[in-house]
C-alpha cells in the first residue's frame, strides 16, 4: 500500500477525532497537527477549512461503514448472520477504543444538524447511501419490506452504540442483534 | 406556578441548549445570557461552572423523560400503546423544534463520554434511571424479559431520534414504534 497522501492523512485524522471527540471540540489546529501536515498544505487541500474537511471525513466514514456492511453480507449465510457479525465487530471496535469509537457519523450529525447546511446535507446523503446499500443486500436475500428493515437495522445499531458507549459494555449491541433477528424472522 | 428561580432558569436553559447545539458549542457566557442571570449569581449557584450545571441539566432531562414515560404508561392500555404514544410525542416535539430538539441526553453523552468522568457518570446514572423506570412499567404489564425489552425501547428511540433528525422526518420514529410492538408481541 502506498504511503497516504497529505489529503488522506487529514481526512483520516478528522474522521477519527470527530468520532471520538465530536466536531465542535476538534479544532482546525488539532486536525493539522494530528495529520502532521504543514499549515499551508492543509489550507491548500481544504481551502474551506474544517467544514470542507468534515464533508470528506463524512464520505470516508460512510465508505468505511459500507465496506463493513458489504463484508458482513458476503460472509454471512443469512441476513441475520450478517447483522450479528457486523454488530459484534462494532462492539469489538468500541471496546478496543476504550468505548469512545462509536459511529463515526453520529456525534457530528447530532452536533451540526441544521446548523451547517453543508454538513447537514452531507450527513443526510451519507445516511441515505448507507440505507440504500443495506436495502440492496436485504432485497437480494429476499428480506421484505427491505427498506423498512434497513431503517430498523440502522436505528438499532445507532441506538445500541450510544447505550454501549454510555454503559461501557457491548451488551446493548448483542441484544440489538437479537432484536433485529426477531424482526427479520417476523417480517 | 411560582416564577422559576435563577437556578431553575439556568438548568432549563442548559438542557435546551445542550439538546439543540451540544455541550461543547454552548459557552458558559451563552448559558448565563440565556438564563438572564447576573454573572455573579450564576457562579453563586454553580461554582463548578458549566460542568456542574450540566450535571443538573442531565438530571432535569431525565426527570422530564421519565415524566413522559410515566404518562405514556398511565394512559396506554398496553405497553405497545404506551410506546406508540411516547414515540409519537417525541416525533411531534422534534418537528416542532425544527428537527433539532431530539434526545436531551444523546448529543452531550456522545460528546463527553469518557472525557469528563463527572459527566460520564451523570449520563450513565441518567440512562440507568430511565432503564429502571421502563423496566418497572414493563414488569407491571407482564412484559418479559422486562429489562431486555426496556433496553430495546431505549435503543430504538435513540436510534430513531438520530435518523429522524438527519432525515427531517418523524417516519423513523413511527417505524421504530412498529418494530418495538413486534418485539413486545414476540417476547
Interface residues (C-beta under 8 A of the other chain):
Chain A: X21 X22 X24 X25 X98 X99 X100 X102 X106 X107 X109 X110 X111 X113 X114 X115 X120 X123 X124 X127 X148 X151 X152 X154 X155 X156 X157 X158 X159 X160 X162 X163 X165 X166 X167 X168 X171 X172 X175 X176 X179 X182 X183 X186
Chain B: X21 X22 X24 X25 X98 X99 X100 X102 X106 X107 X109 X110 X111 X113 X114 X115 X120 X123 X124 X127 X148 X151 X152 X154 X155 X156 X157 X158 X159 X160 X162 X163 X165 X166 X167 X168 X171 X172 X175 X176 X179 X182 X183 X186
